[in-house]
Amino acid sequence: MPDRCAAENDDSLFWEQHVCLPLSLDADIGELERYARPGGSYVSVNVGYAPTSTSNTRALLEHFRAAIGRAEHLVLADGVEDVDAAGDHDRVAVAFDLEDAGPLGGDLDMVAEFYAAGVRTLLPTYNHRNAAGSGCLDSVDEGLTRYGRDLVARMNEVGMVVDGSHCSTLAGLQLCEVSSDPVIYSHTGLRAVWDHPRNITDEQALEAAATGGVIGIAGIGIFLGPNTATLDAMVAHIDHAVSLVGPDHVGVGSDFSFDLDDTNAEMSRNPALFPESFTRWGPIQVVPPESVLRLSQALADRGYAPEHIEAIIGGNFRRVAKRTWKSPANST
């Protein structure tokens, strides 16, 4: 059990909208217990992106769900009531997300299957164009495809949250046009604060907020500044987002990678495979969970009202889940 002296002293729910474990069957699910705190936490864990096959995603979900079921301080979150119950017992509720439509294998029926297995959020594209649309690193932005629009409609039917992170600017704006449920950016920065291609424009933030969605601020150093992986840097992006869309549409999606060393090693071995905007500052730095869990105090020090702090650290993403998630039996 983590030392709770390092966690927040308040008992509000903490909602972490995106983290990454190694996409392998020997991944240590116990790392998620670093989010344990009074008041409980929710953590969304990635289970696949562009290169991940449908069969691999199925296997990862089976492995992660079984491991969570055996963990003392973790609990599977099929519904918001499970998140609330975890909070009542200071436990960490866990569900899953997909960072690309690729693991669907082009089959929209997989949305319902993955939802039943605990996937609650999906990003249509991961950096580069795929069957669903354009990504944020594409030189030509063609927005969503017909398949991408059909995918959003299917996600709305099932109860899966639509996420614009990694999508192109136009694709993100079009998600907000076609989705009948809130659109979020689970892990991003604001381009007005730091001009990085993975960050979103003010227009994207405003349109997502207009759907009832939430902008989750990442803790990736290269998205916050020149590899500035500090809580203060996260708060600077939160400040801008709040000034733009209000405190009811901002949250946390730190994108903490428990396999960050592997990613940095791959970048070092094969720098040509990564864009200059990712490699120019050396090994990527990320704000760790222990620092992110101090966000309440950091916001209080900036003069944020208690009700706004509660909304930002958890209440806003919980609201989106409450509105969007459906019981698996009613999601097809």
Disulfide bonds with the S-S distance in Angstrom:
none
